Amino acid sequence: MKKIIPINRMTLCQRLRNYLHSPLSFLIFLLVTLAALFSVFILLFLVVYILIMGIPHLTPELFAFKYDSDNVSMFPAIITTVQTVILSLLIAAPLGIGCAIYLTEYAKKSNRLVPIIRLTAETLSGIPSIVYGLFGMLFFVTALHWGFSLLAGVCTLSIMVLPVVMRSTEEALLSVPDAYREASFGLGAGRLHTILKVVLPSAVPGILAGMILAIGRIIGETAALIYTAGTVAQIPKDVFQSGRTLAIHMYALSNEGLHVGEAYATAVVLLLTVLLINTFASVIAKKIAKV
C-alpha cells in the first residue's frame, strides 16, 4: 500500500514532482505564487519610493508648533489626526461592537431584522467616501449648523468605519467556540457575564484587527474630511473648530505645487504612523491571545 506523506512534511522536490503529474495544479500554483510576489513587490516599491523622496525633506521646521506659509509645519496635522482617530473610535467602536454582540449573542436565527442589518452594513461599506463627505456637509455642516468642524468630520468618519468595526467584531465573536459559552452557562453564569468575561476576551484579537482597519481608513481619508472638517492648518481648540489631518495636509501641499518635497515628507510620517499603530495593535493582540 502506498504511503501517504503529509503535505506539511513534503520536501520541495516531492511537491514539484506531484505538481508535474498535474499540469493544471502546477499552473495554478505558479500563478498564485507570482501574484503573491507581485503584491509584495508593489508594497516594497511604494514604501521605498516614498522613503527616498520624503526623508531628505524631513527638517525641524516641518515639526514647528505653528503652521505658516514658510515652514508648512505638519505638527498641527499630526495632533488633529490623533484627535480624529480617538474621537471617531469613541463613537464607532461602542456602536459597532454592540451591534455585533446583538447579532451573534442575542438575535435569534429566525429574526428578520438580522439580514436587514447585515445588508445595510455591507451597503454602507461599499459607498464611496466622497458620498459620505457630501452627506456630512449637507447634514452635519449645513443642517445642524456645525460648520466646518472637527465634530462634523468625526461623525462622518464614524459612519464610514462603523461597518468595518461591526463586521470584523461579528466574525471574531462567531469564531469563539460554543463550548466556551456552554461551559460558562453550566457554571451558572448569566448571558451578560458570559459575554463580558468569556466571549469578548476570546475575541479581542479579531476585534483589534477590525480596529486596525478602521484606524487605517480614518488616517488615510481625505474626501470626506475636506467637505466636513475643512482644511485649516491649526490645532482645534474644541470640536467646533476646523482642522486638517496628515492626509489632507499632504493633499494640500501637493495640490499647491510649491511644497511637493514636504508633501513626500508628510507621506513618510503618515506611513510610519500607520506602521507603528499596526505593530502596536498586533503586539497587544498577541499578548491577549496568550493570556
Beta strands, then each sheet from edge to edge (+ up, - down):
end
